[in-house]
Amino acid sequence: MQRDIKNSHFKVIKSNNNKPKIEVEFKGETKTFFPEEFIAMILSKLKNNAKDYLDKDINDIFNLSFTFK
């Protein structure tokens, strides 16, 4: 994991409650997210890409289980 962190385009930092947060630079601003928020944004983007590709609304929902330690 430490090797992956060093090679990534974002930083992993510790939040006030000792949980990991992802720190990214976006359009000149530094933003931080909990991993769950980051995953939610990725899934939203994938849903929008599927909608555009299929040219119809995506109404089916899938559930993924993640554990962050």
Beta strands, then each sheet from edge to edge (+ up, - down):
strand 1: 11-14
strand 2: 20-26
strand 3: 29-33
sheet 1: 1+ 2- 3+
end
